[in-house]
């Protein structure tokens, strides 16, 4: 199967690093024109350059700096890129914190960034996709949506909300030729994972990030079938497929790329 997104424009939020960046690279490599997004112009410029380099000579990449933690930033992004064919809601914040110590402003910050950013963008872009009869919207959720992590309940709450939003939106546009799905990564080796694992108490004896990650998976996610952190590219591969023509019969779904952490069937 050859995925060809030539002629499509894809917006990937939170794509200056981590899973979002890998998704941007994957979509650009499949021929899409990719819009990179992050909060700061310098990091966006760096990401545009690195995505273009990874995609090769044919890569078409541009960037928009906008903070999606509020309505104003979402509008700035929409004003810069009024129409896209593929929307990947990847931006997210996460951090461990005891649930009874999380203040109101943190609950709201997580919800605004992780949930409302996708709601605001989908509310704008999806009706335009429907008018054209084709489009793909993907919410990058998490296995934490289903298996709420005790160390960051506020994060898990937002990821569960994304599943509800994506399914409800998909049902509202049935038969339109536009698909809306969620992708659920498991523990993934991204730039933010080292800080997270450090906060969780890992890495005190000179271990590599791979070793620390494996120890975390085995102790905190022992149901993992791959027994390691996934790579960002492995997650991106699923997203690129869901964004493709070949995934036209997949919609309203919560697609797992969690290394087998979730034991439920399906």
C-alpha positions, 0 to 999 in steps of 0.5 A: 500500500502506497499512501499519497497525500499529494495535493492535500494540506495538513495542519498538525498542532503541537508539532515542534517536537515529540509525536506531533513533529513525527506526524508532521514528518510522516505527512510531509513524506507522504506528499502533503503540504504540512503546516507546523504549529507551536507557541514560539516563532523560533521553535516553529521555524526550527521545526519547519526546517527539520520537517522539510529536511526529513521529507526530502526535496519535495517537502512543502512545509510552512509554520504558524506560531500560535498558543492554542491554550486559549481562543485567541491563539486558535483564531490566529491559527485559523486566520493564517490557515483558513482551510486544510484537508487534514487536521491533526489535534496533537497539542497537549500538556501533561505533568504528574501531580497528586490528584487532590493537590491539583488546583482549579487553574491547572484543571482548566489549563489542561482542559483548554489546551488538550480539549478545547484547542481541538474543539475550536479548530474542528468547529472551523475546519470540519464544516469546510471539509464537509462542503468539499466532500473530503477531509480527515480530522484526528485527535491524538488522545492516549491510552490514559483516556481509558486507563486513567493514570493515578499520577496525572488524573487531570491529563487522563480526564482530557484524553477521555474527553477527546474520545467523546468529542471525536465520536460525537463529531463523527456521528454528526457528519455521517455520510459526508466523506469526512472522517473523524477519529482518535488515535491512542498512543501508549508510553512513547519516547518523546522529548517530554518523556525524560522530564516526566520520568525524572519527576516520577523518580527514574534515571538516578543511576546513569541509565539511558532513556531507553532503559529508564523507559523500559523500567517505567513500562514494566513497573507502571504499565506491566500489561505492555506487550512490547515491553518498551516505550514506543517511538514517535515514528511508530505512532505517526505511522498510524496517524498517516494511515488514518489521514489517507485515502485508504482509511475512508471506511474508518471513522468514529473510531478510537485506534490504539497504538499503545503497545498492547497496554490496554487489555480490553477487547476490542 
